[in-house]
């Protein structure tokens, strides 16, 4: 295994409070690799999502999304019931369930289990919740030699970097960067060229040795089925399944919101998750962990870490329904330009702009709810029908009471312009003229090859069409 030095925590957990995005945005816009890789990859993923959903559901895609949203909202409204049902079923199979109030308690639980079992070597599958609680650094700090086994996460670990996307963690890097990182696994046998197949084979050799030597496997969990008490893992590389089977102990770490009531509900969510995330009908490996094999232990650490507070807030509760597909990131014009690290959070993009202030406290990240054009693309892409623009507006409304005089004046001006058809047409024509000449505030958007596009002249007709479609589907 390859020990890794401790990653600078401020990549995802900025030291400054309140965190301001401006400096990171400037750095992101000046990064030529990010500006090449992120926009192209997210557009490709978004196009693939649309095509995959059209094949699977046709005109019923909005009905499927609405039903999935209803399932998630109903589950969250009775989360205590479904969570208790799941815990009872899981424990009846021999799974040991632990509940952690915050990140520190979650880390302590995992380290205590590892110490009790005498674990010295661990392999870890991709998990955003373990990033949230900074588990990898805690394991390494405790002397447990731990290796990420997702190919993208492995590259980031070797680079002392952090994920910048929920599904595609190294979206900001290319195969050349991957070759440089993976060469550190075994410089003598490293491929000379950044060929994807050669790089994968090189990484596989090192990872197979790590799986064989590990006495502890750590995973996340995509869903928890209350009906059966099973932990559901969705991966495309097989590393999640291998991590759950190695050594003498498997520890799964996930948020309390991942519960799904029944297998029927789970089936729809799995269909939507894969197609929305990667355009696949189903992830390559969909594993159900139901019970430990003889001589092994399976532990599940359920992490709260601010989720109960979000659950109690009816305005924002829907945000916990997120199934972590990353579709809102892929379609977001802001994320496409600045990538994930600019958000200063393990949860980037529109969903991160909603969730991070709720989980950390709005005073710690006041910029995040404003890092959006409110274009509505994230809501259209969300497979569980979370109205992210409305939640961002709700954040801004709460912040508005503390906004300065200039901010309030701008809001009143925008409200005035949107209040009538003639006002909107005049304002649109003026905005197009200013943007086409790159005058006034639009100059701040002009970085390198990027130019602020002129507002479309057909906004009103598109809005009417969207409104009619939603009314028809309701």
Secondary structure, 3 states (H helix, E strand, C coil): CCCCCCCCHHHCCCCCCCCCCHHHHHHHHCCHHHHHHHHHHHHHHHHHHHHHHHHHHHHHHHHHHHHHHHHHHHHHHCHHHHHHHHHHHHHHCCCEEEEECCHHHHHHHHHHHHHHCCCCEEEECCCHHHHHCCHHHHHHHCCCEEEECCHHHHHHHHCCCCCCCCCCCCCCCCHHHHHHHHCCCCHHHCCCCCCHHHHHHHHHHHHHHHHHHCCEEEECCCEEECCCCEEEEEECCCHHHHHHHCCCEEEEEEEHHHEECCHHHHHHHHHHHHHHHCCCCCCCEEEEECCCCCCCEEEEEEECCCHHHHHHCCCCHHHHHCCCCCHHHHHCHHHHHHCCHHHCCCCCHHHHHHHHHHHHCHHHCCCHHHCCCCCCHHHHHCCCCCCHHHHHHHHHHHHHCCCCHHHHHHHHHHHHHHCCHHHHHHHHHHHHHHHHHCCHHHHHHCCCCCCCCCCCCCHHHHHHHHHHHHHHHC
